[in-house]
Amino acid sequence: MKNLIYIIFFISWVMPAQNEALFEKANSQYAEGNYEEAISLYEQIIENDETSVPVYYNLGNSHYKLNNVGPSIYYYEKALQLDPNDEDVQNNLDFARNMTLDAIPDAEATGFSASINELISMFSYNTWGVMAIIGSVLLAVFFVIYYFHPQTLAKRIFFSGAVFMFIMMAVSVFFAFKQQDHQLNNEFAIIYVEEAEVRNEPSQRAGNTFTLHEGTKARVLEDFQGWVKLELANGTQGWTLHENLRKL
């Protein structure tokens, strides 16, 4: 029993303290221009199962300083998975993307569906879930006040507020499930090598369809015996070796 208590104490207090110390040391190395040492320290934090926007962001910055296009984009993308609205991460990601060689235009999405998808992508499904909880709590509060308040005008105001909160809760729940479904069923990867040959079949004997370069982002469609089927933003598809990329 005593050993179990020590283990719990170590996990809950010592490990976070150790990661904080590593983070401060990594930041110092970064400030001094020792980017490779900073990368090693940030990676130790991730190996300790500590993931956060600052760690991914600073790791991306360190790789960017070393002109490591693929890794810098990869870690900026990882940071955005945790906080899609972080402007600093998005700005640095845009700078890193300017270093890529592949100019792949996005397939144009128009209409009401595109607008809804853009709205849903503003927040992570966790954020939408929190908004749904807040809406449900306020709905209950407004309804209770409406039910017990003696004045007619106040009852109308709080009833309208309850209706609004119900709509907010329902929309947030719907968006949370849509965003979660999108993240679970849409896996992306970053090309991690300088050049990656993309073939029309998962075989070295298949024809080379085109070549992707470091930092390009693609959607993962399928895995097959060490090969990955990718789809680019413009809808082009092909197979490349798993070792050429890193999945987000």
C-alpha positions as YAML, in Angstrom:
chain: A
units: angstrom
residues:
- id: 1
  name: MET
  ca: [0.00, 0.00, 0.00]
- id: 2
  name: LYS
  ca: [2.83, 2.37, 0.90]
- id: 3
  name: ASN
  ca: [4.55, 1.68, -2.45]
- id: 4
  name: LEU
  ca: [1.31, 2.54, -4.24]
- id: 5
  name: ILE
  ca: [1.14, 5.87, -2.39]
- id: 6
  name: TYR
  ca: [4.72, 6.66, -3.44]
- id: 7
  name: ILE
  ca: [3.90, 5.88, -7.06]
- id: 8
  name: ILE
  ca: [0.82, 8.11, -7.01]
- id: 9
  name: PHE
  ca: [2.86, 10.90, -5.39]
- id: 10
  name: PHE
  ca: [5.57, 10.57, -8.03]
- id: 11
  name: ILE
  ca: [3.13, 10.70, -10.93]
- id: 12
  name: SER
  ca: [1.00, 13.54, -9.58]
- id: 13
  name: TRP
  ca: [3.78, 15.84, -8.33]
- id: 14
  name: VAL
  ca: [7.29, 14.82, -9.30]
- id: 15
  name: MET
  ca: [6.62, 14.23, -13.01]
- id: 16
  name: PRO
  ca: [4.88, 17.59, -13.63]
- id: 17
  name: ALA
  ca: [7.67, 19.35, -11.71]
- id: 18
  name: GLN
  ca: [10.26, 17.51, -13.80]
- id: 19
  name: ASN
  ca: [8.52, 18.51, -17.03]
- id: 20
  name: GLU
  ca: [8.32, 22.12, -15.89]
- id: 21
  name: ALA
  ca: [12.06, 22.09, -15.19]
- id: 22
  name: LEU
  ca: [12.73, 20.56, -18.61]
- id: 23
  name: PHE
  ca: [10.52, 23.18, -20.24]
- id: 24
  name: GLU
  ca: [12.38, 26.05, -18.57]
- id: 25
  name: LYS
  ca: [15.74, 24.53, -19.50]
- id: 26
  name: ALA
  ca: [14.59, 24.02, -23.11]
- id: 27
  name: ASN
  ca: [13.44, 27.64, -23.30]
- id: 28
  name: SER
  ca: [16.84, 28.79, -22.05]
- id: 29
  name: GLN
  ca: [18.62, 26.69, -24.67]
- id: 30
  name: TYR
  ca: [16.32, 28.12, -27.33]
- id: 31
  name: ALA
  ca: [17.02, 31.70, -26.21]
- id: 32
  name: GLU
  ca: [20.75, 31.00, -26.43]
- id: 33
  name: GLY
  ca: [20.41, 29.66, -29.97]
- id: 34
  name: ASN
  ca: [21.06, 26.03, -29.03]
- id: 35
  name: TYR
  ca: [18.11, 24.79, -31.03]
- id: 36
  name: GLU
  ca: [19.13, 21.14, -31.29]
- id: 37
  name: GLU
  ca: [19.53, 20.92, -27.50]
- id: 38
  name: ALA
  ca: [16.18, 22.66, -27.06]
- id: 39
  name: ILE
  ca: [14.55, 20.13, -29.40]
- id: 40
  name: SER
  ca: [15.96, 17.25, -27.38]
- id: 41
  name: LEU
  ca: [14.56, 18.69, -24.14]
- id: 42
  name: TYR
  ca: [11.12, 19.44, -25.59]
- id: 43
  name: GLU
  ca: [10.98, 15.89, -26.95]
- id: 44
  name: GLN
  ca: [11.75, 14.55, -23.47]
- id: 45
  name: ILE
  ca: [8.68, 16.37, -22.18]
- id: 46
  name: ILE
  ca: [6.53, 14.72, -24.86]
- id: 47
  name: GLU
  ca: [8.05, 11.33, -24.02]
- id: 48
  name: ASN
  ca: [6.85, 11.96, -20.44]
- id: 49
  name: ASP
  ca: [3.29, 12.11, -21.85]
- id: 50
  name: GLU
  ca: [3.08, 15.88, -21.43]
- id: 51
  name: THR
  ca: [1.41, 17.53, -24.41]
- id: 52
  name: SER
  ca: [0.54, 21.21, -24.56]
- id: 53
  name: VAL
  ca: [0.39, 24.06, -27.04]
- id: 54
  name: PRO
  ca: [3.56, 25.77, -25.66]
- id: 55
  name: VAL
  ca: [5.62, 22.56, -25.95]
- id: 56
  name: TYR
  ca: [4.52, 21.83, -29.53]
- id: 57
  name: TYR
  ca: [4.78, 25.51, -30.47]
- id: 58
  name: ASN
  ca: [8.31, 25.92, -29.13]
- id: 59
  name: LEU
  ca: [9.35, 22.63, -30.69]
- id: 60
  name: GLY
  ca: [8.04, 23.88, -34.03]
- id: 61
  name: ASN
  ca: [9.93, 27.14, -33.57]
- id: 62
  name: SER
  ca: [13.16, 25.28, -32.83]
- id: 63
  name: HIS
  ca: [12.86, 23.21, -36.00]
- id: 64
  name: TYR
  ca: [11.94, 26.32, -37.99]
- id: 65
  name: LYS
  ca: [15.16, 28.02, -36.83]
- id: 66
  name: LEU
  ca: [17.08, 25.01, -38.20]
- id: 67
  name: ASN
  ca: [15.13, 25.12, -41.51]
- id: 68
  name: ASN
  ca: [13.58, 21.73, -40.75]
- id: 69
  name: VAL
  ca: [10.45, 22.35, -42.79]
- id: 70
  name: GLY
  ca: [8.63, 19.08, -42.19]
- id: 71
  name: PRO
  ca: [9.11, 18.89, -38.41]
- id: 72
  name: SER
  ca: [8.29, 22.58, -37.91]
- id: 73
  name: ILE
  ca: [4.98, 22.25, -39.79]
- id: 74
  name: TYR
  ca: [4.23, 18.97, -38.04]
- id: 75
  name: TYR
  ca: [4.56, 20.44, -34.54]
- id: 76
  name: TYR
  ca: [2.68, 23.62, -35.41]
- id: 77
  name: GLU
  ca: [-0.14, 21.42, -36.67]
- id: 78
  name: LYS
  ca: [-0.02, 19.41, -33.42]
- id: 79
  name: ALA
  ca: [-0.34, 22.65, -31.45]
- id: 80
  name: LEU
  ca: [-3.35, 23.70, -33.53]
- id: 81
  name: GLN
  ca: [-5.02, 20.36, -32.81]
- id: 82
  name: LEU
  ca: [-5.05, 21.41, -29.15]
- id: 83
  name: ASP
  ca: [-6.02, 25.04, -29.81]
- id: 84
  name: PRO
  ca: [-7.29, 25.79, -33.34]
- id: 85
  name: ASN
  ca: [-7.61, 29.51, -32.54]
- id: 86
  name: ASP
  ca: [-4.05, 30.22, -31.39]
- id: 87
  name: GLU
  ca: [-2.99, 33.12, -33.63]
- id: 88
  name: ASP
  ca: [0.74, 32.84, -32.84]
- id: 89
  name: VAL
  ca: [0.80, 29.19, -33.89]
- id: 90
  name: GLN
  ca: [-1.23, 29.90, -37.03]
- id: 91
  name: ASN
  ca: [1.03, 32.79, -38.04]
- id: 92
  name: ASN
  ca: [4.20, 30.74, -37.61]
- id: 93
  name: LEU
  ca: [2.61, 27.85, -39.47]
- id: 94
  name: ASP
  ca: [1.93, 30.19, -42.39]
- id: 95
  name: PHE
  ca: [5.60, 31.24, -42.38]
- id: 96
  name: ALA
  ca: [6.71, 27.60, -42.34]
- id: 97
  name: ARG
  ca: [4.37, 26.72, -45.20]
- id: 98
  name: ASN
  ca: [6.03, 29.42, -47.30]
- id: 99
  name: MET
  ca: [9.17, 27.27, -47.17]
- id: 100
  name: THR
  ca: [7.49, 24.27, -48.80]
- id: 101
  name: LEU
  ca: [8.02, 23.50, -52.50]
- id: 102
  name: ASP
  ca: [4.62, 22.01, -53.30]
- id: 103
  name: ALA
  ca: [1.95, 24.56, -54.21]
- id: 104
  name: ILE
  ca: [-1.27, 22.55, -53.99]
- id: 105
  name: PRO
  ca: [-4.48, 24.59, -54.28]
- id: 106
  name: ASP
  ca: [-7.37, 23.58, -52.07]
- id: 107
  name: ALA
  ca: [-10.45, 22.19, -53.74]
- id: 108
  name: GLU
  ca: [-12.97, 25.00, -53.53]
- id: 109
  name: ALA
  ca: [-15.80, 24.41, -51.10]
- id: 110
  name: THR
  ca: [-18.83, 26.63, -51.55]
- id: 111
  name: GLY
  ca: [-22.37, 26.94, -50.31]
- id: 112
  name: PHE
  ca: [-24.07, 26.52, -46.97]
- id: 113
  name: SER
  ca: [-22.25, 23.28, -46.14]
- id: 114
  name: ALA
  ca: [-18.86, 24.96, -46.53]
- id: 115
  name: SER
  ca: [-19.93, 27.79, -44.21]
- id: 116
  name: ILE
  ca: [-21.11, 25.34, -41.56]
- id: 117
  name: ASN
  ca: [-17.86, 23.35, -41.78]
- id: 118
  name: GLU
  ca: [-15.87, 26.57, -41.39]
- id: 119
  name: LEU
  ca: [-17.92, 27.48, -38.33]
- id: 120
  name: ILE
  ca: [-17.49, 24.03, -36.77]
- id: 121
  name: SER
  ca: [-13.72, 24.11, -37.31]
- id: 122
  name: MET
  ca: [-13.40, 27.31, -35.27]
- id: 123
  name: PHE
  ca: [-13.22, 25.27, -32.06]
- id: 124
  name: SER
  ca: [-12.16, 21.79, -30.99]
- id: 125
  name: TYR
  ca: [-14.84, 19.32, -30.00]
- id: 126
  name: ASN
  ca: [-13.79, 19.76, -26.35]
- id: 127
  name: THR
  ca: [-14.51, 23.49, -26.58]
- id: 128
  name: TRP
  ca: [-17.88, 22.86, -28.20]
- id: 129
  name: GLY
  ca: [-18.60, 20.39, -25.40]
- id: 130
  name: VAL
  ca: [-17.78, 22.99, -22.74]
- id: 131
  name: MET
  ca: [-20.07, 25.47, -24.48]
- id: 132
  name: ALA
  ca: [-22.84, 22.85, -24.45]
- id: 133
  name: ILE
  ca: [-22.38, 22.34, -20.69]
- id: 134
  name: ILE
  ca: [-22.46, 26.08, -20.06]
- id: 135
  name: GLY
  ca: [-25.61, 26.36, -22.17]
- id: 136
  name: SER
  ca: [-27.33, 23.55, -20.25]
- id: 137
  name: VAL
  ca: [-26.48, 25.12, -16.87]
- id: 138
  name: LEU
  ca: [-27.77, 28.54, -17.92]
- id: 139
  name: LEU
  ca: [-30.84, 26.89, -19.42]
- id: 140
  name: ALA
  ca: [-31.65, 25.34, -16.05]
- id: 141
  name: VAL
  ca: [-31.02, 28.62, -14.20]
- id: 142
  name: PHE
  ca: [-33.16, 30.69, -16.58]
- id: 143
  name: PHE
  ca: [-35.98, 28.17, -16.51]
- id: 144
  name: VAL
  ca: [-36.04, 28.05, -12.70]
- id: 145
  name: ILE
  ca: [-36.13, 31.87, -12.51]
- id: 146
  name: TYR
  ca: [-38.84, 31.96, -15.18]
- id: 147
  name: TYR
  ca: [-40.92, 29.37, -13.31]
- id: 148
  name: PHE
  ca: [-40.78, 31.05, -9.90]
- id: 149
  name: HIS
  ca: [-40.58, 34.76, -10.78]
- id: 150
  name: PRO
  ca: [-43.83, 36.59, -10.02]
- id: 151
  name: GLN
  ca: [-43.56, 39.38, -12.64]
- id: 152
  name: THR
  ca: [-44.85, 38.71, -16.16]
- id: 153
  name: LEU
  ca: [-42.20, 40.81, -17.96]
- id: 154
  name: ALA
  ca: [-39.38, 39.06, -16.13]
- id: 155
  name: LYS
  ca: [-40.93, 35.68, -16.88]
- id: 156
  name: ARG
  ca: [-40.96, 36.54, -20.61]
- id: 157
  name: ILE
  ca: [-37.34, 37.68, -20.52]
- id: 158
  name: PHE
  ca: [-36.07, 34.59, -18.73]
- id: 159
  name: PHE
  ca: [-38.22, 32.30, -20.88]
- id: 160
  name: SER
  ca: [-36.65, 33.83, -23.99]
- id: 161
  name: GLY
  ca: [-33.23, 33.39, -22.38]
- id: 162
  name: ALA
  ca: [-34.01, 29.74, -21.66]
- id: 163
  name: VAL
  ca: [-35.06, 29.17, -25.27]
- id: 164
  name: PHE
  ca: [-31.85, 30.82, -26.50]
- id: 165
  name: MET
  ca: [-29.73, 28.68, -24.16]
- id: 166
  name: PHE
  ca: [-31.52, 25.56, -25.32]
- id: 167
  name: ILE
  ca: [-30.67, 26.43, -28.94]
- id: 168
  name: MET
  ca: [-27.05, 27.20, -27.96]
- id: 169
  name: MET
  ca: [-26.78, 23.88, -26.10]
- id: 170
  name: ALA
  ca: [-28.29, 21.87, -28.97]
- id: 171
  name: VAL
  ca: [-26.09, 23.53, -31.60]
- id: 172
  name: SER
  ca: [-22.95, 23.10, -29.46]
- id: 173
  name: VAL
  ca: [-23.69, 19.41, -28.90]
- id: 174
  name: PHE
  ca: [-24.24, 18.90, -32.64]
- id: 175
  name: PHE
  ca: [-21.05, 20.77, -33.54]
- id: 176
  name: ALA
  ca: [-19.08, 18.86, -30.89]
- id: 177
  name: PHE
  ca: [-20.10, 15.51, -32.37]
- id: 178
  name: LYS
  ca: [-19.46, 16.74, -35.92]
- id: 179
  name: GLN
  ca: [-15.99, 18.00, -34.99]
- id: 180
  name: GLN
  ca: [-15.17, 14.79, -33.13]
- id: 181
  name: ASP
  ca: [-16.35, 12.73, -36.07]
- id: 182
  name: HIS
  ca: [-14.24, 14.84, -38.41]
- id: 183
  name: GLN
  ca: [-11.11, 14.37, -36.29]
- id: 184
  name: LEU
  ca: [-11.66, 10.64, -35.86]
- id: 185
  name: ASN
  ca: [-12.43, 9.94, -39.52]
- id: 186
  name: ASN
  ca: [-10.03, 12.42, -41.09]
- id: 187
  name: GLU
  ca: [-6.43, 11.61, -40.32]
- id: 188
  name: PHE
  ca: [-3.71, 13.80, -41.77]
- id: 189
  name: ALA
  ca: [0.04, 13.46, -42.18]
- id: 190
  name: ILE
  ca: [3.02, 15.66, -42.95]
- id: 191
  name: ILE
  ca: [5.70, 14.63, -45.46]
- id: 192
  name: TYR
  ca: [8.80, 14.31, -43.29]
- id: 193
  name: VAL
  ca: [11.51, 13.56, -45.86]
- id: 194
  name: GLU
  ca: [13.02, 15.88, -48.45]
- id: 195
  name: GLU
  ca: [11.30, 14.07, -51.34]
- id: 196
  name: ALA
  ca: [8.65, 11.36, -51.28]
- id: 197
  name: GLU
  ca: [7.70, 9.41, -54.38]
- id: 198
  name: VAL
  ca: [3.96, 8.85, -54.70]
- id: 199
  name: ARG
  ca: [2.87, 5.84, -56.77]
- id: 200
  name: ASN
  ca: [-0.44, 4.75, -58.22]
- id: 201
  name: GLU
  ca: [-0.27, 1.42, -56.33]
- id: 202
  name: PRO
  ca: [1.33, 0.27, -53.05]
- id: 203
  name: SER
  ca: [4.35, -1.29, -54.74]
- id: 204
  name: GLN
  ca: [7.87, -0.24, -55.69]
- id: 205
  name: ARG
  ca: [7.17, -1.66, -59.15]
- id: 206
  name: ALA
  ca: [4.21, 0.68, -59.66]
- id: 207
  name: GLY
  ca: [4.56, 3.85, -61.69]
- id: 208
  name: ASN
  ca: [5.72, 7.04, -60.00]
- id: 209
  name: THR
  ca: [2.68, 9.35, -60.23]
- id: 210
  name: PHE
  ca: [4.27, 12.44, -58.71]
- id: 211
  name: THR
  ca: [6.69, 13.60, -56.01]
- id: 212
  name: LEU
  ca: [5.86, 15.37, -52.77]
- id: 213
  name: HIS
  ca: [8.31, 17.46, -50.80]
- id: 214
  name: GLU
  ca: [8.99, 18.05, -47.14]
- id: 215
  name: GLY
  ca: [6.24, 19.81, -45.21]
- id: 216
  name: THR
  ca: [3.31, 18.97, -47.49]
- id: 217
  name: LYS
  ca: [0.12, 18.06, -45.66]
- id: 218
  name: ALA
  ca: [-2.12, 15.28, -46.96]
- id: 219
  name: ARG
  ca: [-5.13, 13.31, -45.78]
- id: 220
  name: VAL
  ca: [-4.53, 9.65, -44.89]
- id: 221
  name: LEU
  ca: [-7.00, 7.34, -46.61]
- id: 222
  name: GLU
  ca: [-5.58, 3.87, -46.04]
- id: 223
  name: ASP
  ca: [-2.64, 1.85, -44.68]
- id: 224
  name: PHE
  ca: [-1.39, -1.26, -46.44]
- id: 225
  name: GLN
  ca: [1.79, -3.23, -45.68]
- id: 226
  name: GLY
  ca: [4.06, -0.27, -45.03]
- id: 227
  name: TRP
  ca: [2.35, 1.97, -47.59]
- id: 228
  name: VAL
  ca: [-0.03, 4.86, -47.00]
- id: 229
  name: LYS
  ca: [-2.65, 6.10, -49.44]
- id: 230
  name: LEU
  ca: [-2.81, 9.90, -49.41]
- id: 231
  name: GLU
  ca: [-5.22, 12.48, -50.74]
- id: 232
  name: LEU
  ca: [-4.00, 16.01, -51.39]
- id: 233
  name: ALA
  ca: [-6.04, 19.18, -50.89]
- id: 234
  name: ASN
  ca: [-6.89, 19.25, -54.60]
- id: 235
  name: GLY
  ca: [-8.24, 15.68, -54.52]
- id: 236
  name: THR
  ca: [-5.20, 13.96, -56.08]
- id: 237
  name: GLN
  ca: [-4.49, 10.53, -54.58]
- id: 238
  name: GLY
  ca: [-1.53, 8.15, -54.48]
- id: 239
  name: TRP
  ca: [0.56, 5.76, -52.37]
- id: 240
  name: THR
  ca: [3.82, 6.49, -50.55]
- id: 241
  name: LEU
  ca: [5.96, 4.60, -48.04]
- id: 242
  name: HIS
  ca: [5.01, 5.02, -44.40]
- id: 243
  name: GLU
  ca: [8.56, 6.09, -43.56]
- id: 244
  name: ASN
  ca: [8.14, 9.21, -45.74]
- id: 245
  name: LEU
  ca: [5.61, 10.84, -43.45]
- id: 246
  name: ARG
  ca: [4.48, 11.37, -39.92]
- id: 247
  name: LYS
  ca: [0.82, 11.18, -38.98]
- id: 248
  name: LEU
  ca: [-0.75, 13.98, -36.95]
...
